[in-house]
Amino acid sequence: MAYTLDAQEQETLTTYNIVAPEWNRTNMAHWKDRVFYDFVSRLPGNLLLDIGCGTGWDAELFTSEGLRYVGIDISSGMLTEARKDNAHLIDTKAVRFARMNMAELGFHSDTFDGFSVITSLMHIPRPKVPAVLSEIYRVTKPGGAGWIAVPYGTFEGMYGGEIGNEPKKTEQVLSNCWLPETLEPLLIAAGFTIVMCHLYSHMLFFIIEK
């Protein structure tokens, strides 16, 4: 049965399509820190899946470490920006993007050496998260590693917030926060081994392995 977006997921998708052109201007890109290098060092090969890649601003981050990068996102607006901003990397065949729902990954089982899910799992309704994690597990090679980041806390619902320093927007996204004790059992049930859990600046970071 095909995955159907609920009302909150659909509103989240609409919001990202709206804000895509200004996303990179108003948000800070990720950087190479201890967690990043710990994750990369655990990859058994060089093929990485970036799940919920948005504008693809992590493509250069990963390819600079010699990885081949596949970015997927459900937002066509964000992918338009990703392809535009990373045209030079796409030309080298080191990077490609595809429109895809993380709950229905169009890849063969045991394809990727690792995956990143940075602030995108938060947009999945809690009851649907186990199925999403199982799908991610399926496409990851045995011995592969994952890097997950979710907001820390107990909030669950739609959030408008701010885009960078811009005034609060009317558009909202589903923003489910997590505690270690609520997410860890789901990761283990999906088949993953938890290597690290680290709280930093209101974000919860996991490194996991299959």
C-alpha positions as CSV (number, residue, x, y, z in Angstrom):
1,M,0.0,0.0,0.0
2,A,1.3,3.4,-1.0
3,Y,2.3,5.8,1.8
4,T,-0.2,8.6,2.3
5,L,0.8,12.0,3.8
6,D,-1.5,13.1,6.6
7,A,-2.6,16.7,7.0
8,Q,0.5,17.7,9.1
9,E,2.9,16.1,6.7
10,Q,1.2,17.8,3.8
11,E,1.4,21.2,5.5
12,T,5.1,20.5,6.3
13,L,5.8,19.7,2.6
14,T,4.0,22.9,1.5
15,T,6.0,24.9,3.9
16,Y,9.3,23.6,2.6
17,N,8.3,24.3,-1.0
18,I,7.5,27.9,0.0
19,V,10.7,28.6,2.0
20,A,13.1,26.7,-0.3
21,P,14.5,29.7,-2.2
22,E,15.5,31.5,1.0
23,W,16.6,28.4,3.0
24,N,20.3,28.6,2.5
25,R,20.3,32.4,3.2
26,T,18.6,32.1,6.5
27,N,20.0,28.8,7.9
28,M,23.5,27.8,9.0
29,A,25.1,24.9,7.1
30,H,26.4,21.9,9.0
31,W,30.1,21.6,9.7
32,K,32.7,18.9,10.4
33,D,32.9,18.2,14.1
34,R,33.8,15.2,16.2
35,V,30.5,13.5,15.6
36,F,30.9,13.9,11.8
37,Y,34.4,12.4,11.7
38,D,33.3,9.6,14.1
39,F,30.4,8.8,11.7
40,V,32.5,9.0,8.5
41,S,35.2,6.8,10.0
42,R,32.7,4.0,10.5
43,L,31.5,3.8,6.9
44,P,32.6,0.5,5.3
45,G,32.5,2.1,1.9
46,N,31.9,5.4,0.2
47,L,28.2,5.4,-0.9
48,L,26.1,7.6,1.4
49,L,22.4,8.3,1.4
50,D,21.3,11.7,2.8
51,I,17.7,11.3,3.8
52,G,15.7,14.5,3.8
53,C,18.6,16.3,2.2
54,G,16.7,19.6,1.7
55,T,18.8,22.0,-0.4
56,G,21.7,19.5,-0.4
57,W,24.0,21.7,1.6
58,D,25.7,18.7,3.0
59,A,26.7,17.3,-0.4
60,E,30.0,19.2,-0.5
61,L,30.6,18.3,3.2
62,F,30.5,14.6,2.4
63,T,32.0,14.6,-1.0
64,S,35.1,16.5,0.3
65,E,35.7,13.3,2.3
66,G,35.7,11.2,-0.8
67,L,32.1,9.9,-0.5
68,R,29.6,9.4,-3.3
69,Y,26.4,11.2,-2.3
70,V,22.8,10.5,-3.0
71,G,20.3,13.0,-1.6
72,I,16.6,12.4,-1.3
73,D,13.8,14.7,-0.3
74,I,10.1,14.8,-0.8
75,S,10.1,18.6,-1.4
76,S,10.4,19.4,-5.1
77,G,11.2,23.0,-4.1
78,M,14.1,22.1,-2.0
79,L,15.5,19.7,-4.6
80,T,15.3,22.5,-7.2
81,E,17.6,24.5,-5.0
82,A,19.8,21.5,-4.3
83,R,20.4,20.8,-8.0
84,K,21.1,24.4,-8.7
85,D,23.5,24.9,-5.8
86,N,25.4,21.6,-6.4
87,A,25.5,21.6,-10.2
88,H,29.3,21.5,-10.2
89,L,29.2,18.3,-8.1
90,I,26.4,16.7,-10.1
91,D,28.6,17.2,-13.2
92,T,31.3,15.1,-11.6
93,K,28.9,12.2,-11.0
94,A,29.8,12.3,-7.3
95,V,26.3,13.7,-6.4
96,R,22.8,13.0,-7.4
97,F,19.4,13.9,-6.1
98,A,16.0,12.2,-6.3
99,R,12.5,13.1,-5.1
100,M,11.5,10.4,-2.7
101,N,9.6,9.8,0.5
102,M,11.9,8.3,3.3
103,A,9.1,5.8,4.1
104,E,9.3,4.4,0.6
105,L,12.9,4.3,-0.5
106,G,13.3,3.3,-4.2
107,F,16.6,1.4,-3.7
108,H,17.6,-2.2,-3.5
109,S,18.2,-3.7,-0.1
110,D,21.8,-3.4,1.2
111,T,22.7,-0.6,-1.2
112,F,24.3,2.1,1.0
113,D,27.4,2.1,3.2
114,G,25.8,4.7,5.4
115,F,23.1,7.3,5.8
116,S,22.4,10.6,7.4
117,V,19.0,11.8,8.7
118,I,19.8,15.3,10.0
119,T,16.7,17.1,11.4
120,S,14.3,15.3,9.0
121,L,13.0,12.4,11.1
122,M,11.3,15.0,13.2
123,H,8.8,15.6,10.4
124,I,7.5,12.0,10.6
125,P,4.5,11.3,12.8
126,R,5.5,9.2,15.8
127,P,3.4,6.2,14.9
128,K,5.0,6.0,11.4
129,V,8.6,6.2,12.7
130,P,9.2,2.4,13.2
131,A,8.2,1.7,9.6
132,V,10.5,4.5,8.3
133,L,13.4,3.1,10.4
134,S,12.8,-0.4,9.0
135,E,12.9,1.0,5.5
136,I,16.2,2.8,6.2
137,Y,17.6,-0.4,7.7
138,R,16.6,-2.3,4.6
139,V,18.7,-0.2,2.2
140,T,21.7,0.0,4.5
141,K,24.5,-2.6,4.0
142,P,25.4,-4.9,6.9
143,G,28.1,-3.1,8.8
144,G,26.8,0.3,7.5
145,A,26.5,3.3,9.8
146,G,23.9,6.0,10.3
147,W,24.0,9.5,11.7
148,I,20.8,10.8,13.1
149,A,19.9,14.3,14.6
150,V,16.6,15.1,16.1
151,P,15.5,18.0,18.4
152,Y,15.7,17.1,22.1
153,G,12.5,17.3,24.2
154,T,8.9,16.2,24.5
155,F,7.2,18.7,22.1
156,E,5.0,17.2,19.5
157,G,3.1,19.1,16.9
158,M,3.2,21.9,14.3
159,Y,5.7,24.7,14.8
160,G,6.1,28.0,12.9
161,G,9.3,29.3,14.5
162,E,11.6,31.6,12.7
163,I,13.7,31.2,9.6
164,G,17.1,32.5,10.6
165,N,16.6,36.0,11.9
166,E,13.5,36.6,9.9
167,P,10.1,37.4,11.6
168,K,8.0,34.4,12.5
169,K,6.3,32.8,9.5
170,T,2.8,31.6,9.2
171,E,3.9,28.4,7.5
172,Q,4.4,25.5,9.9
173,V,6.2,22.2,10.0
174,L,5.7,19.0,12.0
175,S,8.4,19.2,14.7
176,N,8.4,16.2,16.9
177,C,11.1,16.2,19.6
178,W,12.7,13.1,21.1
179,L,14.3,11.9,24.3
180,P,16.9,9.1,24.3
181,E,14.6,6.8,26.1
182,T,11.9,7.2,23.5
183,L,13.9,6.9,20.3
184,E,16.5,4.4,21.4
185,P,14.0,1.5,21.7
186,L,12.8,2.2,18.1
187,L,16.3,2.2,16.7
188,I,17.0,-1.1,18.4
189,A,13.7,-2.6,17.3
190,A,14.5,-1.7,13.7
191,G,17.7,-3.8,14.1
192,F,20.3,-1.1,14.6
193,T,23.1,-1.0,17.3
194,I,23.5,2.3,19.1
195,V,27.1,3.4,19.1
196,M,26.7,6.9,20.5
197,C,24.1,9.2,21.8
198,H,25.1,12.8,22.4
199,L,23.1,15.9,23.4
200,Y,24.4,19.2,22.1
201,S,22.6,22.6,21.9
202,H,19.1,21.2,22.1
203,M,19.8,18.5,19.5
204,L,20.1,14.8,20.1
205,F,22.7,13.0,17.9
206,F,23.0,9.3,17.3
207,I,25.5,7.2,15.6
208,I,24.2,3.8,14.9
209,E,25.3,0.7,12.9
210,K,23.6,-2.2,11.1
